[in-house]
């Protein structure tokens, strides 16, 4: 007869690395003796040697683990076929789950690359995500809104689009992440068209009509013109698109013409 | 019959009333000195001086000797007040011996007091400056950076010593010349080292305010042509399909901008 601790032993048996998701200081110290500990979290509070930064606190634990593994693969901390034990907190602030994951290349969904290998600053992309998620959660005066943010490679994006009206951000120096910006973007999201944001986070323009060629863009059927435009522009340029859908309220990210990430604002 | 009481009375009357007055002045001086000490320590506490200088090495040294910076200043001020009372008392008593000597001392003591206070304040400020600078530089991981806080500390210390010495009338002309040369070198080297950054910064302010070109425009600067991707305070980034040029803003202003019109 197997006891409960035997099952736990099976989960962590012969693992190549241990992933700790947002551990606190004293919990991390217990892993002092163990080799190949990777800490994954929003901030490296425990000053771990190997650390993968989470740009957004993925509500789905699968996304969180996938992001951590992709990050670790990118830094050559783990490779194909390695077995990883993931320990983190699901319900409380303490560590309350353990999981055994086999690393393989199909896990590369591009979520990690979306942040780290984009032209724009990772902080800028996660700021835009924050804005989109908040907009999706609260909507505009309680009604659902849609919005399209094109982040990075702004020069090229501007040349592949035309203004729908006067640009409210002309001669302004507003950056995403500035305190008042969320309110501003919320107000302007009532207008149609895309927001163009530069690599360093400057809001270049609102009201842009994107004119990419839609050839070879592979996005799920059923998404509207906004997603099509957002997806297609990332194929023509090196930009990343973050789209808030008006109909289903989800936030989607496109890169290289492909849908990379889908988040539900209600969960954040 | 002369009683002990009468002899005491006679002895008292032999002493001139001026001496009595002097003794009273001295007694008042002691009380005032005590009060001054109390007020100074309260004042230092209220102004947050005690907290501000916490952790400086001077404070730590004084702590080793079982005292504190605040207490030293308090004691100095009390001592000074008491000395003034002593001088007043001597004047009142009209003690004739060494008149010249006392008048010289009466001038010198306040100066010495000021010099001492300036020195203590200077040492404390120097320590604090060292702490603040090294705190600021903590983020920069460079081993030799530790020199900078020391330089800042000794600069402040040097000025403090200079002021203190000039207070007590020591010839400091040579030291002032040295200070001048040091400050001059500092300014010249800083200006030399940062002139490119300053020039680019001022040009950048102009470019950001007037925006002769904005992100997405195609421009040519000094033979390099491309689409503007980013304009910040110091550089402008323009880009072609294969190359990215990072152009300092001073070059942009110096060489002028050519805007390419496509439509």
Interface residues (C-beta under 8 A of the other chain):
Chain A: X153 X154 X155 X156 X157 X158 X159 X170 X171 X173 X196 X198 X199 X200 X202 X204
Chain B: X208 X211 X214 X215 X216 X218 X227 X228 X229 X230 X232 X238 X239
